[in-house]
Amino acid sequence: MNERIKELLLKVGWHRYEALDERHQKFAQLLLEDVMSICEDLGGKGMDGHYCVDAIAKKYSMHQWS
């Protein structure tokens, strides 16, 4: 498992890495692919990282970022 994912799990209080099964790992992979596709799409349209952050915040209802 990726070290950054382990760090994030610790932040939410998940201390049992061995309990993560393929579903959890697949969920993390799908989430990252979705977010990266937003950035790739906007970058292809000539927009910078700020547009990417705004689009992700809007899609995932993260109002503190928008």
All heavy atoms as a GROMACS GRO file, in nm:
protein
  542
    1MET      N    1   0.085  -0.118   0.000
    1MET     CA    2   0.000   0.000   0.000
    1MET      C    3   0.088   0.124   0.000
    1MET      O    4   0.193   0.128   0.062
    1MET     CB    5  -0.090  -0.001   0.123
    1MET     CG    6  -0.178   0.120   0.134
    1MET     SD    7  -0.274   0.129   0.286
    1MET     CE    8  -0.332  -0.035   0.304
    2ASN      N    9   0.046   0.224  -0.068
    2ASN     CA   10   0.118   0.351  -0.079
    2ASN      C   11   0.135   0.415   0.059
    2ASN      O   12   0.043   0.415   0.141
    2ASN     CB   13   0.037   0.442  -0.172
    2ASN     CG   14   0.098   0.578  -0.189
    2ASN    OD1   15   0.089   0.660  -0.099
    2ASN    ND2   16   0.157   0.600  -0.303
    3GLU      N   17   0.254   0.470   0.083
    3GLU     CA   18   0.284   0.531   0.213
    3GLU      C   19   0.192   0.651   0.243
    3GLU      O   20   0.154   0.673   0.357
    3GLU     CB   21   0.430   0.574   0.220
    3GLU     CG   22   0.527   0.457   0.228
    3GLU     CD   23   0.501   0.368   0.348
    3GLU    OE1   24   0.485   0.419   0.460
    3GLU    OE2   25   0.498   0.244   0.329
    4ARG      N   26   0.158   0.728   0.142
    4ARG     CA   27   0.071   0.844   0.164
    4ARG      C   28  -0.068   0.798   0.208
    4ARG      O   29  -0.129   0.860   0.296
    4ARG     CB   30   0.061   0.928   0.035
    4ARG     CG   31  -0.026   1.049   0.050
    4ARG     CD   32   0.026   1.145   0.157
    4ARG     NE   33  -0.062   1.260   0.166
    4ARG     CZ   34  -0.084   1.327   0.277
    4ARG    NH1   35  -0.022   1.297   0.389
    4ARG    NH2   36  -0.167   1.430   0.276
    5ILE      N   37  -0.116   0.690   0.151
    5ILE     CA   38  -0.246   0.637   0.194
    5ILE      C   39  -0.238   0.594   0.339
    5ILE      O   40  -0.330   0.620   0.418
    5ILE     CB   41  -0.292   0.521   0.102
    5ILE    CG1   42  -0.322   0.574  -0.038
    5ILE    CG2   43  -0.414   0.449   0.160
    5ILE    CD1   44  -0.353   0.468  -0.142
    6LYS      N   45  -0.129   0.533   0.380
    6LYS     CA   46  -0.112   0.495   0.520
    6LYS      C   47  -0.115   0.617   0.611
    6LYS      O   48  -0.176   0.615   0.717
    6LYS     CB   49   0.019   0.418   0.540
    6LYS     CG   50   0.017   0.278   0.483
    6LYS     CD   51   0.149   0.210   0.508
    6LYS     CE   52   0.151   0.071   0.451
    6LYS     NZ   53   0.280   0.004   0.473
    7GLU      N   54  -0.047   0.724   0.569
    7GLU     CA   55  -0.047   0.848   0.649
    7GLU      C   56  -0.188   0.904   0.664
    7GLU      O   57  -0.226   0.948   0.773
    7GLU     CB   58   0.041   0.953   0.582
    7GLU     CG   59   0.188   0.923   0.583
    7GLU     CD   60   0.267   1.022   0.497
    7GLU    OE1   61   0.214   1.128   0.460
    7GLU    OE2   62   0.384   0.991   0.466
    8LEU      N   63  -0.264   0.903   0.557
    8LEU     CA   64  -0.401   0.955   0.562
    8LEU      C   65  -0.489   0.867   0.650
    8LEU      O   66  -0.575   0.918   0.723
    8LEU     CB   67  -0.459   0.966   0.422
    8LEU     CG   68  -0.390   1.069   0.332
    8LEU    CD1   69  -0.443   1.059   0.189
    8LEU    CD2   70  -0.408   1.209   0.386
    9LEU      N   71  -0.469   0.737   0.646
    9LEU     CA   72  -0.546   0.647   0.732
    9LEU      C   73  -0.519   0.677   0.880
    9LEU      O   74  -0.611   0.674   0.962
    9LEU     CB   75  -0.512   0.501   0.701
    9LEU     CG   76  -0.567   0.450   0.568
    9LEU    CD1   77  -0.507   0.314   0.536
    9LEU    CD2   78  -0.719   0.441   0.571
   10LEU      N   79  -0.395   0.705   0.912
   10LEU     CA   80  -0.362   0.741   1.051
   10LEU      C   81  -0.434   0.868   1.094
   10LEU      O   82  -0.479   0.880   1.207
   10LEU     CB   83  -0.212   0.759   1.068
   10LEU     CG   84  -0.129   0.631   1.070
   10LEU    CD1   85   0.020   0.665   1.070
   10LEU    CD2   86  -0.166   0.546   1.190
   11LYS      N   87  -0.448   0.965   1.001
   11LYS     CA   88  -0.516   1.090   1.032
   11LYS      C   89  -0.663   1.070   1.068
   11LYS      O   90  -0.720   1.149   1.142
   11LYS     CB   91  -0.507   1.188   0.916
   11LYS     CG   92  -0.374   1.255   0.904
   11LYS     CD   93  -0.378   1.363   0.798
   11LYS     CE   94  -0.255   1.448   0.802
   11LYS     NZ   95  -0.265   1.564   0.712
   12VAL      N   96  -0.725   0.966   1.012
   12VAL     CA   97  -0.867   0.942   1.043
   12VAL      C   98  -0.883   0.836   1.151
   12VAL      O   99  -0.993   0.792   1.180
   12VAL     CB  100  -0.948   0.903   0.917
   12VAL    CG1  101  -0.948   1.014   0.816
   12VAL    CG2  102  -0.900   0.772   0.857
   13GLY      N  103  -0.770   0.794   1.212
   13GLY     CA  104  -0.778   0.702   1.324
   13GLY      C  105  -0.778   0.555   1.286
   13GLY      O  106  -0.807   0.469   1.368
   14TRP      N  107  -0.742   0.521   1.163
   14TRP     CA  108  -0.739   0.383   1.119
   14TRP      C  109  -0.598   0.331   1.140
   14TRP      O  110  -0.506   0.368   1.070
   14TRP     CB  111  -0.775   0.375   0.972
   14TRP     CG  112  -0.805   0.237   0.923
   14TRP    CD1  113  -0.721   0.129   0.925
   14TRP    CD2  114  -0.926   0.191   0.865
   14TRP    NE1  115  -0.781   0.021   0.872
   14TRP    CE2  116  -0.908   0.056   0.833
   14TRP    CE3  117  -1.046   0.252   0.836
   14TRP    CZ2  118  -1.008  -0.020   0.774
   14TRP    CZ3  119  -1.144   0.177   0.776
   14TRP    CH2  120  -1.126   0.042   0.747
   15HIS      N  121  -0.579   0.244   1.236
   15HIS     CA  122  -0.445   0.197   1.272
   15HIS      C  123  -0.420   0.053   1.230
   15HIS      O  124  -0.318  -0.003   1.262
   15HIS     CB  125  -0.422   0.211   1.422
   15HIS     CG  126  -0.433   0.352   1.468
   15HIS    ND1  127  -0.333   0.445   1.448
   15HIS    CD2  128  -0.534   0.419   1.529
   15HIS    CE1  129  -0.371   0.562   1.498
   15HIS    NE2  130  -0.492   0.549   1.547
   16ARG      N  131  -0.516  -0.008   1.162
   16ARG     CA  132  -0.501  -0.149   1.127
   16ARG      C  133  -0.491  -0.165   0.975
   16ARG      O  134  -0.589  -0.192   0.909
   16ARG     CB  135  -0.619  -0.230   1.180
   16ARG     CG  136  -0.635  -0.221   1.329
   16ARG     CD  137  -0.755  -0.296   1.378
   16ARG     NE  138  -0.849  -0.327   1.270
   16ARG     CZ  139  -0.933  -0.428   1.270
   16ARG    NH1  140  -0.938  -0.508   1.372
   16ARG    NH2  141  -1.015  -0.450   1.170
   17TYR      N  142  -0.373  -0.148   0.923
   17TYR     CA  143  -0.355  -0.157   0.778
   17TYR      C  144  -0.395  -0.294   0.725
   17TYR      O  145  -0.446  -0.308   0.617
   17TYR     CB  146  -0.210  -0.132   0.739
   17TYR     CG  147  -0.155  -0.001   0.788
   17TYR    CD1  148  -0.040   0.003   0.863
   17TYR    CD2  149  -0.219   0.118   0.758
   17TYR    CE1  150   0.011   0.123   0.909
   17TYR    CE2  151  -0.169   0.239   0.804
   17TYR     CZ  152  -0.055   0.239   0.878
   17TYR     OH  153  -0.005   0.358   0.923
   18GLU      N  154  -0.368  -0.397   0.806
   18GLU     CA  155  -0.397  -0.532   0.760
   18GLU      C  156  -0.547  -0.556   0.740
   18GLU      O  157  -0.586  -0.647   0.670
   18GLU     CB  158  -0.339  -0.637   0.856
   18GLU     CG  159  -0.406  -0.641   0.993
   18GLU     CD  160  -0.358  -0.534   1.089
   18GLU    OE1  161  -0.264  -0.459   1.057
   18GLU    OE2  162  -0.416  -0.524   1.199
   19ALA      N  163  -0.629  -0.471   0.799
   19ALA     CA  164  -0.774  -0.486   0.785
   19ALA      C  165  -0.826  -0.430   0.653
   19ALA      O  166  -0.940  -0.451   0.616
   19ALA     CB  167  -0.846  -0.420   0.902
   20LEU      N  168  -0.742  -0.357   0.582
   20LEU     CA  169  -0.783  -0.302   0.454
   20LEU      C  170  -0.788  -0.415   0.351
   20LEU      O  171  -0.692  -0.486   0.332
   20LEU     CB  172  -0.685  -0.195   0.406
   20LEU     CG  173  -0.684  -0.066   0.484
   20LEU    CD1  174  -0.577   0.026   0.428
   20LEU    CD2  175  -0.819   0.002   0.478
   21ASP      N  176  -0.902  -0.428   0.289
   21ASP     CA  177  -0.911  -0.532   0.188
   21ASP      C  178  -0.908  -0.470   0.048
   21ASP      O  179  -0.887  -0.350   0.033
   21ASP     CB  180  -1.036  -0.618   0.208
   21ASP     CG  181  -1.165  -0.538   0.200
   21ASP    OD1  182  -1.166  -0.432   0.135
   21ASP    OD2  183  -1.266  -0.585   0.255
   22GLU      N  184  -0.927  -0.551  -0.051
   22GLU     CA  185  -0.920  -0.504  -0.190
   22GLU      C  186  -1.025  -0.398  -0.220
   22GLU      O  187  -1.002  -0.309  -0.302
   22GLU     CB  188  -0.935  -0.621  -0.285
   22GLU     CG  189  -0.816  -0.714  -0.286
   22GLU     CD  190  -0.834  -0.830  -0.382
   22GLU    OE1  191  -0.910  -0.814  -0.481
   22GLU    OE2  192  -0.773  -0.934  -0.357
   23ARG      N  193  -1.140  -0.403  -0.154
   23ARG     CA  194  -1.245  -0.302  -0.176
   23ARG      C  195  -1.199  -0.164  -0.134
   23ARG      O  196  -1.224  -0.066  -0.202
   23ARG     CB  197  -1.374  -0.339  -0.103
   23ARG     CG  198  -1.441  -0.463  -0.156
   23ARG     CD  199  -1.560  -0.501  -0.073
   23ARG     NE  200  -1.514  -0.528   0.064
   23ARG     CZ  201  -1.583  -0.497   0.173
   23ARG    NH1  202  -1.700  -0.441   0.164
   23ARG    NH2  203  -1.535  -0.525   0.292
   24HIS      N  204  -1.133  -0.156  -0.019
   24HIS     CA  205  -1.083  -0.027   0.029
   24HIS      C  206  -0.978   0.029  -0.066
   24HIS      O  207  -0.979   0.148  -0.100
   24HIS     CB  208  -1.019  -0.042   0.169
   24HIS     CG  209  -1.115  -0.079   0.274
   24HIS    ND1  210  -1.126  -0.208   0.319
   24HIS    CD2  211  -1.206  -0.007   0.344
   24HIS    CE1  212  -1.218  -0.213   0.414
   24HIS    NE2  213  -1.268  -0.092   0.431
   25GLN      N  214  -0.888  -0.058  -0.109
   25GLN     CA  215  -0.783  -0.013  -0.199
   25GLN      C  216  -0.842   0.028  -0.334
   25GLN      O  217  -0.799   0.126  -0.394
   25GLN     CB  218  -0.678  -0.122  -0.215
   25GLN     CG  219  -0.601  -0.143  -0.085
   25GLN     CD  220  -0.491  -0.244  -0.098
   25GLN    OE1  221  -0.423  -0.249  -0.200
   25GLN    NE2  222  -0.472  -0.324   0.005
   26LYS      N  223  -0.941  -0.045  -0.382
   26LYS     CA  224  -1.006  -0.011  -0.508
   26LYS      C  225  -1.079   0.122  -0.496
   26LYS      O  226  -1.076   0.204  -0.588
   26LYS     CB  227  -1.103  -0.122  -0.550
   26LYS     CG  228  -1.168  -0.100  -0.684
   26LYS     CD  229  -1.067  -0.105  -0.796
   26LYS     CE  230  -1.134  -0.089  -0.931
   26LYS     NZ  231  -1.040  -0.088  -1.041
   27PHE      N  232  -1.144   0.147  -0.382
   27PHE     CA  233  -1.213   0.273  -0.359
   27PHE      C  234  -1.114   0.389  -0.366
   27PHE      O  235  -1.139   0.490  -0.433
   27PHE     CB  236  -1.285   0.273  -0.224
   27PHE     CG  237  -1.350   0.404  -0.192
   27PHE    CD1  238  -1.466   0.442  -0.255
   27PHE    CD2  239  -1.293   0.491  -0.100
   27PHE    CE1  240  -1.526   0.564  -0.228
   27PHE    CE2  241  -1.352   0.612  -0.071
   27PHE     CZ  242  -1.468   0.649  -0.135
   28ALA      N  243  -1.001   0.376  -0.297
   28ALA     CA  244  -0.898   0.481  -0.299
   28ALA      C  245  -0.848   0.504  -0.442
   28ALA      O  246  -0.833   0.618  -0.486
   28ALA     CB  247  -0.782   0.443  -0.208
   29GLN      N  248  -0.827   0.396  -0.515
   29GLN     CA  249  -0.780   0.407  -0.653
   29GLN      C  250  -0.883   0.478  -0.740
   29GLN      O  251  -0.848   0.568  -0.817
   29GLN     CB  252  -0.752   0.268  -0.710
   29GLN     CG  253  -0.708   0.270  -0.854
   29GLN     CD  254  -0.688   0.131  -0.911
   29GLN    OE1  255  -0.676   0.033  -0.838
   29GLN    NE2  256  -0.684   0.121  -1.042
   30LEU      N  257  -1.010   0.442  -0.729
   30LEU     CA  258  -1.115   0.504  -0.809
   30LEU      C  259  -1.130   0.652  -0.775
   30LEU      O  260  -1.150   0.736  -0.865
   30LEU     CB  261  -1.248   0.432  -0.790
   30LEU     CG  262  -1.255   0.292  -0.850
   30LEU    CD1  263  -1.385   0.223  -0.808
   30LEU    CD2  264  -1.243   0.297  -1.002
   31LEU      N  265  -1.122   0.685  -0.648
   31LEU     CA  266  -1.132   0.824  -0.606
   31LEU      C  267  -1.019   0.907  -0.666
   31LEU      O  268  -1.042   1.015  -0.722
   31LEU     CB  269  -1.132   0.834  -0.454
   31LEU     CG  270  -1.149   0.971  -0.393
   31LEU    CD1  271  -1.284   1.029  -0.431
   31LEU    CD2  272  -1.136   0.964  -0.243
   32LEU      N  273  -0.898   0.856  -0.657
   32LEU     CA  274  -0.784   0.928  -0.713
   32LEU      C  275  -0.794   0.940  -0.865
   32LEU      O  276  -0.762   1.045  -0.922
   32LEU     CB  277  -0.653   0.860  -0.674
   32LEU     CG  278  -0.616   0.874  -0.527
   32LEU    CD1  279  -0.498   0.785  -0.492
   32LEU    CD2  280  -0.585   1.018  -0.493
   33GLU      N  281  -0.838   0.834  -0.931
   33GLU     CA  282  -0.855   0.840  -1.076
   33GLU      C  283  -0.957   0.946  -1.115
   33GLU      O  284  -0.938   1.020  -1.212
   33GLU     CB  285  -0.898   0.705  -1.132
   33GLU     CG  286  -0.786   0.602  -1.133
   33GLU     CD  287  -0.834   0.465  -1.175
   33GLU    OE1  288  -0.952   0.446  -1.209
   33GLU    OE2  289  -0.750   0.372  -1.173
   34ASP      N  290  -1.065   0.956  -1.038
   34ASP     CA  291  -1.168   1.056  -1.066
   34ASP      C  292  -1.112   1.197  -1.052
   34ASP      O  293  -1.131   1.282  -1.138
   34ASP     CB  294  -1.286   1.034  -0.972
   34ASP     CG  295  -1.409   1.112  -1.012
   34ASP    OD1  296  -1.437   1.124  -1.134
   34ASP    OD2  297  -1.480   1.162  -0.923
   35VAL      N  298  -1.040   1.221  -0.944
   35VAL     CA  299  -0.982   1.352  -0.919
   35VAL      C  300  -0.877   1.386  -1.025
   35VAL      O  301  -0.874   1.498  -1.078
   35VAL     CB  302  -0.922   1.358  -0.776
   35VAL    CG1  303  -0.836   1.480  -0.757
   35VAL    CG2  304  -1.034   1.353  -0.672
   36MET      N  305  -0.793   1.290  -1.058
   36MET     CA  306  -0.691   1.316  -1.159
   36MET      C  307  -0.752   1.342  -1.296
   36MET      O  308  -0.701   1.424  -1.373
   36MET     CB  309  -0.592   1.200  -1.166
   36MET     CG  310  -0.501   1.194  -1.044
   36MET     SD  311  -0.369   1.070  -1.053
   36MET     CE  312  -0.462   0.919  -1.052
   37SER      N  313  -0.863   1.277  -1.326
   37SER     CA  314  -0.928   1.300  -1.456
   37SER      C  315  -0.982   1.442  -1.466
   37SER      O  316  -0.981   1.502  -1.574
   37SER     CB  317  -1.038   1.197  -1.482
   37SER     OG  318  -1.151   1.222  -1.402
   38ILE      N  319  -1.028   1.498  -1.354
   38ILE     CA  320  -1.075   1.636  -1.353
   38ILE      C  321  -0.958   1.729  -1.387
   38ILE      O  322  -0.970   1.817  -1.472
   38ILE     CB  323  -1.136   1.673  -1.216
   38ILE    CG1  324  -1.265   1.595  -1.193
   38ILE    CG2  325  -1.161   1.824  -1.206
   38ILE    CD1  326  -1.319   1.604  -1.052
   39CYS      N  327  -0.845   1.709  -1.322
   39CYS     CA  328  -0.728   1.794  -1.346
   39CYS      C  329  -0.677   1.777  -1.489
   39CYS      O  330  -0.640   1.875  -1.554
   39CYS     CB  331  -0.617   1.761  -1.248
   39CYS     SG  332  -0.659   1.803  -1.077
   40GLU      N  333  -0.674   1.655  -1.537
   40GLU     CA  334  -0.628   1.631  -1.673
   40GLU      C  335  -0.718   1.698  -1.775
   40GLU      O  336  -0.672   1.763  -1.869
   40GLU     CB  337  -0.621   1.480  -1.699
   40GLU     CG  338  -0.562   1.444  -1.832
   40GLU     CD  339  -0.546   1.294  -1.847
   40GLU    OE1  340  -0.643   1.221  -1.819
   40GLU    OE2  341  -0.437   1.252  -1.889
   41ASP      N  342  -0.849   1.687  -1.755
   41ASP     CA  343  -0.945   1.748  -1.846
   41ASP      C  344  -0.929   1.901  -1.848
   41ASP      O  345  -0.923   1.962  -1.954
   41ASP     CB  346  -1.088   1.710  -1.806
   41ASP     CG  347  -1.193   1.769  -1.898
   41ASP    OD1  348  -1.180   1.751  -2.022
   41ASP    OD2  349  -1.287   1.831  -1.846
   42LEU      N  350  -0.923   1.960  -1.732
   42LEU     CA  351  -0.910   2.106  -1.725
   42LEU      C  352  -0.775   2.153  -1.775
   42LEU      O  353  -0.765   2.257  -1.840
   42LEU     CB  354  -0.937   2.156  -1.583
   42LEU     CG  355  -1.081   2.139  -1.534
   42LEU    CD1  356  -1.093   2.180  -1.388
   42LEU    CD2  357  -1.177   2.217  -1.620
   43GLY      N  358  -0.669   2.077  -1.747
   43GLY     CA  359  -0.537   2.112  -1.796
   43GLY      C  360  -0.532   2.107  -1.948
   43GLY      O  361  -0.469   2.191  -2.013
   44GLY      N  362  -0.604   2.011  -2.006
   44GLY     CA  363  -0.611   2.000  -2.150
   44GLY      C  364  -0.684   2.118  -2.213
   44GLY      O  365  -0.668   2.147  -2.331
   45LYS      N  366  -0.765   2.185  -2.134
   45LYS     CA  367  -0.838   2.303  -2.182
   45LYS      C  368  -0.762   2.432  -2.149
   45LYS      O  369  -0.816   2.542  -2.165
   45LYS     CB  370  -0.977   2.308  -2.118
   45LYS     CG  371  -1.066   2.193  -2.162
   45LYS     CD  372  -1.200   2.197  -2.092
   45LYS     CE  373  -1.285   2.078  -2.135
   45LYS     NZ  374  -1.411   2.072  -2.060
   46GLY      N  375  -0.639   2.417  -2.101
   46GLY     CA  376  -0.555   2.534  -2.073
   46GLY      C  377  -0.582   2.600  -1.940
   46GLY      O  378  -0.535   2.712  -1.916
   47MET      N  379  -0.655   2.536  -1.851
   47MET     CA  380  -0.685   2.596  -1.721
   47MET      C  381  -0.580   2.553  -1.620
   47MET      O  382  -0.524   2.444  -1.628
   47MET     CB  383  -0.824   2.553  -1.676
   47MET     CG  384  -0.933   2.601  -1.768
   47MET     SD  385  -1.094   2.542  -1.713
   47MET     CE  386  -1.198   2.610  -1.838
   48ASP      N  387  -0.555   2.639  -1.522
   48ASP     CA  388  -0.451   2.609  -1.424
   48ASP      C  389  -0.506   2.531  -1.304
   48ASP      O  390  -0.622   2.494  -1.298
   48ASP     CB  391  -0.380   2.736  -1.379
   48ASP     CG  392  -0.468   2.829  -1.295
   48ASP    OD1  393  -0.577   2.788  -1.254
   48ASP    OD2  394  -0.424   2.942  -1.268
   49GLY      N  395  -0.418   2.507  -1.208
   49GLY     CA  396  -0.451   2.428  -1.091
   49GLY      C  397  -0.564   2.484  -1.007
   49GLY      O  398  -0.637   2.409  -0.943
   50HIS      N  399  -0.583   2.615  -1.009
   50HIS     CA  400  -0.691   2.675  -0.930
   50HIS      C  401  -0.827   2.629  -0.982
   50HIS      O  402  -0.919   2.603  -0.905
   50HIS     CB  403  -0.681   2.828  -0.932
   50HIS     CG  404  -0.559   2.878  -0.864
   50HIS    ND1  405  -0.545   2.880  -0.727
   50HIS    CD2  406  -0.444   2.927  -0.915
   50HIS    CE1  407  -0.427   2.928  -0.696
   50HIS    NE2  408  -0.363   2.958  -0.808
   51TYR      N  409  -0.840   2.620  -1.112
   51TYR     CA  410  -0.965   2.570  -1.170
   51TYR      C  411  -0.987   2.424  -1.132
   51TYR      O  412  -1.099   2.383  -1.105
   51TYR     CB  413  -0.964   2.585  -1.322
   51TYR     CG  414  -0.979   2.726  -1.370
   51TYR    CD1  415  -0.868   2.800  -1.408
   51TYR    CD2  416  -1.103   2.787  -1.375
   51TYR    CE1  417  -0.879   2.931  -1.451
   51TYR    CE2  418  -1.117   2.918  -1.418
   51TYR     CZ  419  -1.005   2.990  -1.456
   51TYR     OH  420  -1.019   3.118  -1.498
   52CYS      N  421  -0.879   2.349  -1.129
   52CYS     CA  422  -0.887   2.208  -1.092
   52CYS      C  423  -0.936   2.193  -0.948
   52CYS      O  424  -1.027   2.115  -0.920
   52CYS     CB  425  -0.751   2.142  -1.111
   52CYS     SG  426  -0.750   1.965  -1.080
   53VAL      N  427  -0.877   2.268  -0.858
   53VAL     CA  428  -0.917   2.262  -0.717
   53VAL      C  429  -1.064   2.301  -0.702
   53VAL      O  430  -1.140   2.236  -0.632
   53VAL     CB  431  -0.827   2.353  -0.630
   53VAL    CG1  432  -0.884   2.370  -0.491
   53VAL    CG2  433  -0.687   2.297  -0.624
   54ASP      N  434  -1.104   2.408  -0.770
   54ASP     CA  435  -1.244   2.452  -0.762
   54ASP      C  436  -1.339   2.345  -0.814
   54ASP      O  437  -1.445   2.320  -0.755
   54ASP     CB  438  -1.264   2.582  -0.840
   54ASP     CG  439  -1.197   2.701  -0.774
   54ASP    OD1  440  -1.164   2.693  -0.654
   54ASP    OD2  441  -1.177   2.802  -0.844
   55ALA      N  442  -1.302   2.279  -0.925
   55ALA     CA  443  -1.388   2.176  -0.982
   55ALA      C  444  -1.399   2.055  -0.890
   55ALA      O  445  -1.508   1.999  -0.872
   55ALA     CB  446  -1.334   2.133  -1.119
   56ILE      N  447  -1.288   2.015  -0.830
   56ILE     CA  448  -1.291   1.902  -0.736
   56ILE      C  449  -1.374   1.937  -0.613
   56ILE      O  450  -1.457   1.858  -0.568
   56ILE     CB  451  -1.147   1.863  -0.696
   56ILE    CG1  452  -1.074   1.804  -0.817
   56ILE    CG2  453  -1.148   1.764  -0.580
   56ILE    CD1  454  -0.924   1.792  -0.797
   57ALA      N  455  -1.353   2.057  -0.559
   57ALA     CA  456  -1.429   2.100  -0.442
   57ALA      C  457  -1.578   2.100  -0.471
   57ALA      O  458  -1.659   2.057  -0.388
   57ALA     CB  459  -1.383   2.239  -0.398
   58LYS      N  460  -1.615   2.146  -0.588
   58LYS     CA  461  -1.757   2.149  -0.625
   58LYS      C  462  -1.812   2.008  -0.640
   58LYS      O  463  -1.919   1.976  -0.586
   58LYS     CB  464  -1.775   2.226  -0.756
   58LYS     CG  465  -1.919   2.238  -0.798
   58LYS     CD  466  -1.932   2.321  -0.925
   58LYS     CE  467  -2.079   2.329  -0.966
   58LYS     NZ  468  -2.096   2.406  -1.088
   59LYS      N  469  -1.739   1.920  -0.708
   59LYS     CA  470  -1.788   1.784  -0.732
   59LYS      C  471  -1.806   1.708  -0.602
   59LYS      O  472  -1.898   1.629  -0.586
   59LYS     CB  473  -1.692   1.710  -0.823
   59LYS     CG  474  -1.741   1.571  -0.859
   59LYS     CD  475  -1.658   1.508  -0.967
   59LYS     CE  476  -1.721   1.377  -1.010
   59LYS     NZ  477  -1.648   1.317  -1.122
   60TYR      N  478  -1.716   1.730  -0.506
   60TYR     CA  479  -1.721   1.656  -0.380
   60TYR      C  480  -1.780   1.737  -0.265
   60TYR      O  481  -1.766   1.700  -0.148
   60TYR     CB  482  -1.581   1.604  -0.344
   60TYR     CG  483  -1.540   1.492  -0.437
   60TYR    CD1  484  -1.464   1.517  -0.550
   60TYR    CD2  485  -1.583   1.363  -0.414
   60TYR    CE1  486  -1.430   1.415  -0.638
   60TYR    CE2  487  -1.550   1.261  -0.500
   60TYR     CZ  488  -1.473   1.288  -0.612
   60TYR     OH  489  -1.440   1.186  -0.698
   61SER      N  490  -1.846   1.848  -0.296
   61SER     CA  491  -1.915   1.932  -0.198
   61SER      C  492  -1.824   1.971  -0.081
   61SER      O  493  -1.862   1.965   0.034
   61SER     CB  494  -2.039   1.861  -0.145
   61SER     OG  495  -2.128   1.833  -0.250
   62MET      N  496  -1.703   2.014  -0.114
   62MET     CA  497  -1.607   2.058  -0.013
   62MET      C  498  -1.608   2.209  -0.011
   62MET      O  499  -1.522   2.276  -0.068
   62MET     CB  500  -1.469   2.003  -0.046
   62MET     CG  501  -1.465   1.852  -0.046
   62MET     SD  502  -1.301   1.789  -0.089
   62MET     CE  503  -1.209   1.836   0.057
   63HIS      N  504  -1.706   2.265   0.055
   63HIS     CA  505  -1.733   2.409   0.051
   63HIS      C  506  -1.618   2.494   0.107
   63HIS      O  507  -1.602   2.608   0.068
   63HIS     CB  508  -1.862   2.440   0.125
   63HIS     CG  509  -1.978   2.365   0.069
   63HIS    ND1  510  -2.030   2.390  -0.056
   63HIS    CD2  511  -2.048   2.261   0.120
   63HIS    CE1  512  -2.129   2.307  -0.079
   63HIS    NE2  513  -2.142   2.227   0.025
   64GLN      N  514  -1.538   2.438   0.197
   64GLN     CA  515  -1.428   2.516   0.255
   64GLN      C  516  -1.321   2.547   0.151
   64GLN      O  517  -1.241   2.636   0.170
   64GLN     CB  518  -1.365   2.445   0.375
   64GLN     CG  519  -1.284   2.322   0.343
   64GLN     CD  520  -1.365   2.193   0.343
   64GLN    OE1  521  -1.486   2.192   0.327
   64GLN    NE2  522  -1.298   2.081   0.362
   65TRP      N  523  -1.320   2.478   0.038
   65TRP     CA  524  -1.222   2.502  -0.068
   65TRP      C  525  -1.275   2.586  -0.181
   65TRP      O  526  -1.201   2.633  -0.266
   65TRP     CB  527  -1.172   2.369  -0.126
   65TRP     CG  528  -1.087   2.295  -0.029
   65TRP    CD1  529  -1.129   2.198   0.057
   65TRP    CD2  530  -0.948   2.312  -0.005
   65TRP    NE1  531  -1.023   2.155   0.132
   65TRP    CE2  532  -0.912   2.223   0.096
   65TRP    CE3  533  -0.852   2.396  -0.061
   65TRP    CZ2  534  -0.781   2.214   0.143
   65TRP    CZ3  535  -0.723   2.386  -0.014
   65TRP    CH2  536  -0.688   2.296   0.086
   66SER      N  537  -1.405   2.601  -0.188
   66SER     CA  538  -1.461   2.674  -0.303
   66SER      C  539  -1.492   2.818  -0.269
   66SER      O  540  -1.483   2.862  -0.160
   66SER     CB  541  -1.585   2.604  -0.353
   66SER     OG  542  -1.679   2.584  -0.251
   0.00000   0.00000   0.00000
